[in-house]
């Protein structure tokens, strides 16, 4: 079984110089999931890359959370379509061999 590393949200706030409310807004939009352990909020270590992308989109490009949500939904859809396209190519390759 995989061990899940949790990072305290307070340390992320300090590291990225962001208010806690930003992370709660991210959770409200469904962009991240926070865990509560002994009255403290944590983020899974696997989510750090996504959080860094979200922060860059928000700070550098000044995209609001609704826009970020739309971008992430589109990226998920693109990934799904790429997988479907690859599966169809593989199936066609099988027919070409006959």
Buried (B, 14 or more C-beta within 10 A) or exposed (E): EEEEEBBEBEEBBEEBEBEEEBBBBBEEBEBBEBEEEEEEBBBBEEBBEBBEBBBEBBEEEEBEBEEBBEBBEEEEEEEEEEEEEEEEEEEEEEEEEE
